[in-house]
C-alpha cells in the first residue's frame, strides 16, 4: 500500500502530477498494449491521463495508487478498443515492441526475439479483458490486485490465467 504526503492531499493538482509522474509506466504500458501506431499510443496515453485527472478527486488514499491507476487506465483502453472496433470493423489491436518492458528479455538473441514476437502475436489475438489480464500477470501483479483492477474474482483470475497459459502452450 502506498501512502505519501503527495497522495493525502489529492484535491491538489501538484499531488496528482507527482503521482502521475511516479507511475507513468502504468499509463505507457497500457497504451502500448492497446494501441498499434505511435500516434494512437500517444492519444490513448493522453486520454488515460485525462481520465485519471477526472477520477483523482474520487481516489481513496487508503487503497494502492497503482491498483487505482491500472483500473482507470485499463477501462479507458478497453473502451478505446471498442470504439476502434466499431470504426474499423475489427477488434484486433496488436502489441508492438513495448512488451519488452513487460517481459525480461535478458539475452536479446534471435530465439528470445522470436519468442517475444510469438507472445506479442498471441496477446494481440486475445479479447480486451484477456489482454488486460495478461498485461497485469506479466507485470507480476498479485492475483488479488488483478481481481480488484478487472472487477472479477480471484478464482476467476486464477482460472483465466490457467486457461490462457494452456492456450499459449497449445499454440507454441
MARPAVEX-865741 format. One record per residue (C-alpha): residue number from 1; residue in three letters; chain; x, y, z. Coordinates in steps of 0.001 Angstrom, whole numbers, plus 500000, padded with zeros to 6 digits. Example, Ala and Ser with C-alpha at 12.3 -4.5 7.8 and 13.67 -1.06 7.14 Angstrom:
// MARPAVEX-865741
{mike:1; pagu:ALA; fiba:A; c1:512300; c2:495500; c3:507800} $
{mike:2; pagu:SER; fiba:A; c1:513670; c2:498940; c3:507140} $
// end
This chain:
// MARPAVEX-865741
{mike:1; pagu:UNK; fiba:A; c1:500000; c2:500000; c3:500000} $
{mike:2; pagu:UNK; fiba:A; c1:501437; c2:503365; c3:499008} $
{mike:3; pagu:UNK; fiba:A; c1:500930; c2:506414; c3:501137} $
{mike:4; pagu:UNK; fiba:A; c1:502676; c2:509742; c3:501000} $
{mike:5; pagu:UNK; fiba:A; c1:502078; c2:513388; c3:501690} $
{mike:6; pagu:UNK; fiba:A; c1:501501; c2:513909; c3:497969} $
{mike:7; pagu:UNK; fiba:A; c1:498644; c2:511426; c3:497946} $
{mike:8; pagu:UNK; fiba:A; c1:496905; c2:512612; c3:501082} $
{mike:9; pagu:UNK; fiba:A; c1:496082; c2:515992; c3:499508} $
{mike:10; pagu:UNK; fiba:A; c1:494534; c2:514510; c3:496418} $
{mike:11; pagu:UNK; fiba:A; c1:492480; c2:517626; c3:495771} $
{mike:12; pagu:UNK; fiba:A; c1:495742; c2:519450; c3:494997} $
{mike:13; pagu:UNK; fiba:A; c1:496876; c2:519456; c3:491325} $
{mike:14; pagu:UNK; fiba:A; c1:500545; c2:519013; c3:492267} $
{mike:15; pagu:UNK; fiba:A; c1:499725; c2:515842; c3:494226} $
{mike:16; pagu:UNK; fiba:A; c1:498144; c2:514391; c3:491094} $
{mike:17; pagu:UNK; fiba:A; c1:501087; c2:515454; c3:488933} $
{mike:18; pagu:UNK; fiba:A; c1:503507; c2:513805; c3:491376} $
{mike:19; pagu:UNK; fiba:A; c1:501543; c2:510545; c3:491394} $
{mike:20; pagu:UNK; fiba:A; c1:501217; c2:510540; c3:487601} $
{mike:21; pagu:UNK; fiba:A; c1:504936; c2:511155; c3:487169} $
{mike:22; pagu:UNK; fiba:A; c1:505894; c2:508425; c3:489671} $
{mike:23; pagu:UNK; fiba:A; c1:503610; c2:505883; c3:487997} $
{mike:24; pagu:UNK; fiba:A; c1:503811; c2:506998; c3:484354} $
{mike:25; pagu:UNK; fiba:A; c1:504968; c2:503492; c3:483407} $
{mike:26; pagu:UNK; fiba:A; c1:501470; c2:502164; c3:484057} $
{mike:27; pagu:UNK; fiba:A; c1:499967; c2:504625; c3:481574} $
{mike:28; pagu:UNK; fiba:A; c1:502549; c2:503785; c3:478919} $
{mike:29; pagu:UNK; fiba:A; c1:502321; c2:500013; c3:479414} $
{mike:30; pagu:UNK; fiba:A; c1:498570; c2:500098; c3:478965} $
{mike:31; pagu:UNK; fiba:A; c1:498748; c2:502472; c3:475981} $
{mike:32; pagu:UNK; fiba:A; c1:501427; c2:500316; c3:474318} $
{mike:33; pagu:UNK; fiba:A; c1:499315; c2:497220; c3:474846} $
{mike:34; pagu:UNK; fiba:A; c1:496106; c2:498634; c3:473400} $
{mike:35; pagu:UNK; fiba:A; c1:497214; c2:500902; c3:470531} $
{mike:36; pagu:UNK; fiba:A; c1:499148; c2:499980; c3:467415} $
{mike:37; pagu:UNK; fiba:A; c1:500520; c2:503201; c3:465974} $
{mike:38; pagu:UNK; fiba:A; c1:502746; c2:505660; c3:467852} $
{mike:39; pagu:UNK; fiba:A; c1:500248; c2:508497; c3:467416} $
{mike:40; pagu:UNK; fiba:A; c1:497415; c2:506256; c3:468654} $
{mike:41; pagu:UNK; fiba:A; c1:499514; c2:505276; c3:471690} $
{mike:42; pagu:UNK; fiba:A; c1:500171; c2:508953; c3:472427} $
{mike:43; pagu:UNK; fiba:A; c1:496466; c2:509780; c3:472084} $
{mike:44; pagu:UNK; fiba:A; c1:495495; c2:506865; c3:474315} $
{mike:45; pagu:UNK; fiba:A; c1:498099; c2:507795; c3:476936} $
{mike:46; pagu:UNK; fiba:A; c1:496755; c2:511345; c3:476920} $
{mike:47; pagu:UNK; fiba:A; c1:493169; c2:510101; c3:477290} $
{mike:48; pagu:UNK; fiba:A; c1:494203; c2:507842; c3:480171} $
{mike:49; pagu:UNK; fiba:A; c1:495931; c2:510772; c3:481897} $
{mike:50; pagu:UNK; fiba:A; c1:492837; c2:512936; c3:481393} $
{mike:51; pagu:UNK; fiba:A; c1:490563; c2:510259; c3:482843} $
{mike:52; pagu:UNK; fiba:A; c1:492933; c2:509761; c3:485783} $
{mike:53; pagu:UNK; fiba:A; c1:492754; c2:513506; c3:486446} $
{mike:54; pagu:UNK; fiba:A; c1:488957; c2:513386; c3:486221} $
{mike:55; pagu:UNK; fiba:A; c1:488841; c2:510422; c3:488644} $
{mike:56; pagu:UNK; fiba:A; c1:491504; c2:511862; c3:491000} $
{mike:57; pagu:UNK; fiba:A; c1:489038; c2:513528; c3:493422} $
{mike:58; pagu:UNK; fiba:A; c1:487393; c2:510117; c3:493980} $
{mike:59; pagu:UNK; fiba:A; c1:490676; c2:508310; c3:494644} $
{mike:60; pagu:UNK; fiba:A; c1:490729; c2:506710; c3:498107} $
{mike:61; pagu:UNK; fiba:A; c1:494236; c2:507085; c3:499575} $
{mike:62; pagu:UNK; fiba:A; c1:493597; c2:504000; c3:501726} $
{mike:63; pagu:UNK; fiba:A; c1:493965; c2:501956; c3:498514} $
{mike:64; pagu:UNK; fiba:A; c1:497029; c2:501329; c3:496381} $
{mike:65; pagu:UNK; fiba:A; c1:497500; c2:504123; c3:493852} $
{mike:66; pagu:UNK; fiba:A; c1:498915; c2:501691; c3:491268} $
{mike:67; pagu:UNK; fiba:A; c1:495826; c2:499468; c3:491517} $
{mike:68; pagu:UNK; fiba:A; c1:493598; c2:502515; c3:491063} $
{mike:69; pagu:UNK; fiba:A; c1:495665; c2:503719; c3:488094} $
{mike:70; pagu:UNK; fiba:A; c1:495595; c2:500314; c3:486392} $
{mike:71; pagu:UNK; fiba:A; c1:491849; c2:500089; c3:486842} $
{mike:72; pagu:UNK; fiba:A; c1:491209; c2:503520; c3:485300} $
{mike:73; pagu:UNK; fiba:A; c1:493815; c2:503025; c3:482543} $
{mike:74; pagu:UNK; fiba:A; c1:492503; c2:499607; c3:481530} $
{mike:75; pagu:UNK; fiba:A; c1:488896; c2:500817; c3:481489} $
{mike:76; pagu:UNK; fiba:A; c1:489888; c2:503701; c3:479196} $
{mike:77; pagu:UNK; fiba:A; c1:491945; c2:501375; c3:476978} $
{mike:78; pagu:UNK; fiba:A; c1:489205; c2:498765; c3:476684} $
{mike:79; pagu:UNK; fiba:A; c1:486703; c2:501492; c3:475768} $
{mike:80; pagu:UNK; fiba:A; c1:489213; c2:502752; c3:473203} $
{mike:81; pagu:UNK; fiba:A; c1:489460; c2:499274; c3:471670} $
{mike:82; pagu:UNK; fiba:A; c1:485674; c2:499005; c3:471485} $
{mike:83; pagu:UNK; fiba:A; c1:485399; c2:502367; c3:469711} $
{mike:84; pagu:UNK; fiba:A; c1:488177; c2:501394; c3:467304} $
{mike:85; pagu:UNK; fiba:A; c1:486474; c2:498062; c3:466624} $
{mike:86; pagu:UNK; fiba:A; c1:483272; c2:499788; c3:465647} $
{mike:87; pagu:UNK; fiba:A; c1:485171; c2:502248; c3:463448} $
{mike:88; pagu:UNK; fiba:A; c1:487374; c2:499682; c3:461771} $
{mike:89; pagu:UNK; fiba:A; c1:485035; c2:496661; c3:461928} $
{mike:90; pagu:UNK; fiba:A; c1:487635; c2:494541; c3:463670} $
{mike:91; pagu:UNK; fiba:A; c1:488749; c2:494183; c3:467268} $
{mike:92; pagu:UNK; fiba:A; c1:492376; c2:493210; c3:466856} $
{mike:93; pagu:UNK; fiba:A; c1:494940; c2:495699; c3:468165} $
{mike:94; pagu:UNK; fiba:A; c1:498393; c2:494104; c3:468088} $
{mike:95; pagu:UNK; fiba:A; c1:501156; c2:494916; c3:470500} $
{mike:96; pagu:UNK; fiba:A; c1:504387; c2:496464; c3:469430} $
{mike:97; pagu:UNK; fiba:A; c1:507855; c2:496306; c3:470906} $
{mike:98; pagu:UNK; fiba:A; c1:506535; c2:497963; c3:474100} $
{mike:99; pagu:UNK; fiba:A; c1:506149; c2:494479; c3:475556} $
{mike:100; pagu:UNK; fiba:A; c1:509910; c2:494489; c3:476142} $
{mike:101; pagu:UNK; fiba:A; c1:509103; c2:496401; c3:479332} $
{mike:102; pagu:UNK; fiba:A; c1:506870; c2:493557; c3:480489} $
{mike:103; pagu:UNK; fiba:A; c1:508994; c2:490570; c3:479610} $
{mike:104; pagu:UNK; fiba:A; c1:512522; c2:490224; c3:480915} $
{mike:105; pagu:UNK; fiba:A; c1:514430; c2:489547; c3:477717} $
{mike:106; pagu:UNK; fiba:A; c1:517836; c2:489494; c3:479381} $
{mike:107; pagu:UNK; fiba:A; c1:519575; c2:487980; c3:476344} $
{mike:108; pagu:UNK; fiba:A; c1:518082; c2:489513; c3:473195} $
{mike:109; pagu:UNK; fiba:A; c1:519252; c2:486711; c3:470931} $
{mike:110; pagu:UNK; fiba:A; c1:517333; c2:485536; c3:467876} $
{mike:111; pagu:UNK; fiba:A; c1:515437; c2:482837; c3:469754} $
{mike:112; pagu:UNK; fiba:A; c1:514364; c2:485252; c3:472518} $
{mike:113; pagu:UNK; fiba:A; c1:513226; c2:487787; c3:469928} $
{mike:114; pagu:UNK; fiba:A; c1:511232; c2:485088; c3:468145} $
{mike:115; pagu:UNK; fiba:A; c1:509589; c2:484011; c3:471421} $
{mike:116; pagu:UNK; fiba:A; c1:508761; c2:487615; c3:472197} $
{mike:117; pagu:UNK; fiba:A; c1:507135; c2:488092; c3:468777} $
{mike:118; pagu:UNK; fiba:A; c1:505105; c2:484910; c3:469250} $
{mike:119; pagu:UNK; fiba:A; c1:503974; c2:486095; c3:472692} $
{mike:120; pagu:UNK; fiba:A; c1:503051; c2:489510; c3:471267} $
{mike:121; pagu:UNK; fiba:A; c1:501038; c2:487890; c3:468488} $
{mike:122; pagu:UNK; fiba:A; c1:499265; c2:485623; c3:470987} $
{mike:123; pagu:UNK; fiba:A; c1:498363; c2:488549; c3:473248} $
{mike:124; pagu:UNK; fiba:A; c1:497185; c2:490605; c3:470268} $
{mike:125; pagu:UNK; fiba:A; c1:494688; c2:487886; c3:469333} $
{mike:126; pagu:UNK; fiba:A; c1:493087; c2:487887; c3:472773} $
{mike:127; pagu:UNK; fiba:A; c1:489929; c2:489805; c3:473621} $
{mike:128; pagu:UNK; fiba:A; c1:490464; c2:493053; c3:475573} $
{mike:129; pagu:UNK; fiba:A; c1:489793; c2:491565; c3:479026} $
{mike:130; pagu:UNK; fiba:A; c1:492260; c2:488715; c3:478465} $
{mike:131; pagu:UNK; fiba:A; c1:494844; c2:491196; c3:477166} $
{mike:132; pagu:UNK; fiba:A; c1:494423; c2:493217; c3:480350} $
{mike:133; pagu:UNK; fiba:A; c1:494771; c2:490054; c3:482419} $
{mike:134; pagu:UNK; fiba:A; c1:497967; c2:489081; c3:480599} $
{mike:135; pagu:UNK; fiba:A; c1:499401; c2:492582; c3:480947} $
{mike:136; pagu:UNK; fiba:A; c1:498855; c2:492522; c3:484705} $
{mike:137; pagu:UNK; fiba:A; c1:500078; c2:488930; c3:485024} $
{mike:138; pagu:UNK; fiba:A; c1:503271; c2:489712; c3:483078} $
{mike:139; pagu:UNK; fiba:A; c1:503702; c2:492786; c3:485272} $
{mike:140; pagu:UNK; fiba:A; c1:503731; c2:490319; c3:488206} $
{mike:141; pagu:UNK; fiba:A; c1:500725; c2:491850; c3:489946} $
{mike:142; pagu:UNK; fiba:A; c1:499230; c2:489719; c3:492744} $
{mike:143; pagu:UNK; fiba:A; c1:496035; c2:487818; c3:491914} $
{mike:144; pagu:UNK; fiba:A; c1:494114; c2:489846; c3:494477} $
{mike:145; pagu:UNK; fiba:A; c1:495149; c2:493087; c3:492803} $
{mike:146; pagu:UNK; fiba:A; c1:494388; c2:491760; c3:489310} $
{mike:147; pagu:UNK; fiba:A; c1:490924; c2:490750; c3:490515} $
{mike:148; pagu:UNK; fiba:A; c1:490347; c2:494189; c3:492010} $
{mike:149; pagu:UNK; fiba:A; c1:491563; c2:496017; c3:488895} $
{mike:150; pagu:UNK; fiba:A; c1:489499; c2:493918; c3:486493} $
{mike:151; pagu:UNK; fiba:A; c1:486451; c2:493597; c3:488741} $
{mike:152; pagu:UNK; fiba:A; c1:486451; c2:489796; c3:488738} $
{mike:153; pagu:UNK; fiba:A; c1:487001; c2:487244; c3:491493} $
{mike:154; pagu:UNK; fiba:A; c1:490435; c2:485896; c3:492422} $
{mike:155; pagu:UNK; fiba:A; c1:489215; c2:482425; c3:491471} $
{mike:156; pagu:UNK; fiba:A; c1:488237; c2:483758; c3:488050} $
{mike:157; pagu:UNK; fiba:A; c1:491696; c2:485335; c3:487668} $
{mike:158; pagu:UNK; fiba:A; c1:493322; c2:482007; c3:488506} $
{mike:159; pagu:UNK; fiba:A; c1:491081; c2:480112; c3:486092} $
{mike:160; pagu:UNK; fiba:A; c1:491567; c2:482586; c3:483254} $
{mike:161; pagu:UNK; fiba:A; c1:495358; c2:482690; c3:483726} $
{mike:162; pagu:UNK; fiba:A; c1:495483; c2:478893; c3:483689} $
{mike:163; pagu:UNK; fiba:A; c1:493413; c2:478730; c3:480514} $
{mike:164; pagu:UNK; fiba:A; c1:495497; c2:481424; c3:478825} $
{mike:165; pagu:UNK; fiba:A; c1:498718; c2:479590; c3:479725} $
{mike:166; pagu:UNK; fiba:A; c1:497311; c2:476368; c3:478281} $
{mike:167; pagu:UNK; fiba:A; c1:496220; c2:478137; c3:475067} $
{mike:168; pagu:UNK; fiba:A; c1:499679; c2:479666; c3:474801} $
{mike:169; pagu:UNK; fiba:A; c1:501329; c2:476253; c3:475258} $
{mike:170; pagu:UNK; fiba:A; c1:498979; c2:474736; c3:472653} $
{mike:171; pagu:UNK; fiba:A; c1:499768; c2:477469; c3:470123} $
{mike:172; pagu:UNK; fiba:A; c1:503516; c2:477438; c3:470649} $
// end
